[in-house]
């Protein structure tokens, strides 16, 4: 399975659904993948991106600590499949028994990858499926239109609900 390394490019709010939207992009910025996520996961990702110190560990901080306590390490996160509008991911760990892939929701996997400094990889077939207009959230469909994209880029963060990055 061909994989493309991607990074969190943007964390925003879909103005059509008012739900958080995570945008992954490749190093060249030619490929992008929008993923609708939950508000709790969005907050966990935003706090890590902004390096906001928290009084207590989040669930993702706990996962990182547990992985380390078990003498394992997060090697990478892989977004392997998309069916309908549901994305499927795995956290790939290095353990004493070798590599282990653990099924995970993409937002949780990405939140852990950010904390562990691990790469995020997306299957080429998932990126290609992301181009399928019927499978993507309304925001992603609209963002493909250059005029609409320019309008979105010009909106102030406060008007659009963007998390500062």
N, C-alpha and C positions, 0 to 999 in steps of 0.2 A: 504494500500500500504506500503510494507516494505521499509524503508529508511536506508541508510548507511551514517554516517557522514564522510565527506571528507574534505581535506584541499588542498590549492594550493601547489602542489609539485614542479612544474617547469613551467616556461614560456620560450618558446623557439621558434625557427623558423623551420618550416618544410622544410628541404633541397630540397624536391621534388617539393613543390609548392611555396616556399619562402614566405609563409604566417605564421603569428603567430599561435602558438599551445599552448594551456593551458592544463596542465596535472594535474588532480585531483587525489589524492591518499587517501586511508583510513589510519587510525592510524597505522595499522600493516604493511602497505606497500605491502599488498598482492593483493589489488585491485587497479587498475589505470584506469582512463578514460581520453582519449585525446579528446579535443574539439577545433576545428579550430575556431579562432576568428579574428576579424578585427584589423587593426593596431592601430586605435584610442583607442579601448577598451584595447588592449595589453599595450599601453602606460599608460592608466589610472590605470591598475592593477599593472604594474611595478612600477609606481611612489608611489603607496600606499605600496607595499611590501618593497620597499627600503626606505620608509619614506622620500621621496624627497620633500622639501617644495616648493610649487609653489606660484607665485605671485598672481594668480587669481584662484578662485575655478573652478574645472572641473564640468562637468554635474553631475557626481556622487557625488561630494561634495554638489552641489546644491540640489540633491535629498535627501541626508541625512539631510540637513538643513530644507528642506520643510517638511519632515516626522516629524521632531522634532517640528517645528512650528505649525503643525497640532495636537500636543499633541499625536502623535503616536510613535511607536518604531518598528524597524525591528526585528522581532523575529527570523527569519531564511530565508534562501533561499533554494528552493527545485528544483532540476532538475527532472522533473516528467515523461518526455517521450522523445523518439527519433523516428522520422519517416524519413527513408532514412538517410541522413546525417544532418538533422535539429533537434536540441535539443530544448526542450520546458521547460521553467522554470517559477517559480512564486516567488515573494517576499511576504512573509507572514508577515503582519503587525499586531500589537496590537493597536486597536483603541477603542474609547469610545463605539462603536457599537459592539465590539468583534473582533475576528480575521478576517482579510480580506486578501485574496490572490489576488495579482495583477500579471497578465501575463507579462512576461519580457523575453528579450533575456538572455541566460545564462551569457554571458560575462558582461552585464550591471548589472545583479543581483549579480554576484560574486564581481564586483567592489564595489557595494554598501555594500554588506555583509562585505567585508574587512574593509571598512571605519566605519561601525557600530559595528564591533566586533561580528557579528552574525554568527551562524553556517551555513555551507553549507551541505545540505543533498541531496543524489542522490538515486532515486528509484532503488531497486535491479534489476528490469527488464531492466532499462537503462544500468546498469553495465553489465548485461548479454548480452544485445544487442551490447554493446561495444566490446564484444569478437567476434562478427560476422565480419569476415574479409571484407565482401563486403560493410559494412556500414561505415568503418573507413577510415580516410585519409591514404595516402600512408605511411607517417611517422610512424603511429601507427602500420600498418601491418608489416613494416620492423622491428620495435622495438621489436616485439614479437619473432623474431629470435635471439637467445642468442648470436651468433657470431656477428651479426650486432649491437646488443645492446651494447656489449663490445666495439666495434669499436666506436660507438657514444659516449660512456662514456669517452673514451680516447682522444677525440678531444678537443683541446683548445677552450675556449669560443669564441675567436676571429674568429676561422675557422668555427664554427658552427652557429654563430649568436645568441648565448644564451644571454638572459638578465641576468645580475648578480643578484644572489639571496642570 
